[in-house]
Amino acid sequence: MIRAAAQYAEGKGPPPPPLRYALQAQVYHALPEAGGLRDQPARLLNQMAACYNVYAAWKEFRFASNKVEWKKAHPELWEIAKEVLKLG
């Protein structure tokens, strides 16, 4: 899922389902399952958050014009991008 989220950030494939749900939740201001926070399938919200964090960090890293300055300015996002780089 992590690799798929990073690939989607580069425009190289579809988003994994948890990322698609996270992006839809942002647009529609609603969770995937009716009933609110506690009615979501187990682990779904964690998967949505993880995929979205990878997507956002990788997209920023890939399109940063000065990667060295970006790393200094965004150390928490760099930790995520570094893990994506390890995955290849």
C-alpha positions in Angstrom: 0.0 0.0 0.0 2.8 2.4 0.8 4.5 1.9 -2.5 1.2 2.3 -4.3 0.5 5.6 -2.5 3.9 6.9 -3.5 3.4 5.8 -7.1 0.0 7.6 -7.2 1.7 10.7 -5.9 4.0 10.5 -9.0 1.0 9.9 -11.3 2.0 6.3 -12.0 -1.0 4.3 -11.1 -4.3 4.3 -9.2 -4.4 5.0 -5.5 -4.7 2.1 -3.1 -8.2 1.9 -1.6 -7.3 3.4 1.8 -5.8 6.5 0.0 -8.8 6.8 -2.3 -11.0 6.8 0.8 -8.8 9.4 2.5 -9.0 11.7 -0.5 -12.7 11.2 -0.8 -13.1 11.9 2.9 -11.3 15.2 2.4 -13.5 16.2 -0.5 -16.8 15.1 0.9 -16.1 15.7 4.6 -17.4 12.2 5.4 -16.0 8.8 6.3 -16.5 5.8 4.0 -19.0 4.0 6.2 -22.1 5.7 7.6 -22.4 6.2 11.3 -19.3 8.1 12.1 -15.9 7.4 13.5 -16.6 4.2 15.4 -18.5 2.5 12.5 -15.5 2.2 10.3 -14.0 -1.3 9.6 -11.1 -2.2 11.9 -7.8 -0.6 10.9 -9.3 1.4 8.0 -8.8 4.8 9.6 -5.1 3.9 10.4 -4.6 2.7 6.8 -6.2 5.8 5.4 -4.0 8.1 7.5 -0.8 6.1 6.7 -1.5 6.1 3.0 -2.3 9.8 3.0 0.8 10.7 5.0 3.0 8.8 2.5 1.2 10.4 -0.5 1.5 13.9 0.8 5.2 13.6 1.9 6.3 11.8 -1.2 4.5 14.3 -3.5 6.2 17.2 -1.7 9.6 15.6 -1.8 9.4 14.6 -5.4 8.4 18.1 -6.6 10.7 20.1 -4.3 13.0 22.2 -6.3 15.7 22.1 -3.7 15.7 18.7 -1.9 18.4 19.7 0.6 16.5 22.7 1.8 13.3 20.8 1.8 14.8 18.1 4.0 15.9 20.7 6.5 12.5 22.5 6.5 10.5 19.3 6.8 12.3 16.7 8.9 9.2 14.8 9.8 8.2 14.5 6.1 11.7 13.5 5.2 11.5 10.5 7.5 8.5 9.3 5.5 10.1 10.0 2.2 13.3 8.3 3.3 11.3 5.1 4.0 9.7 5.3 0.5 13.2 5.6 -1.0 14.2 2.4 0.9 11.3 0.6 -0.7 12.5 1.5 -4.2 
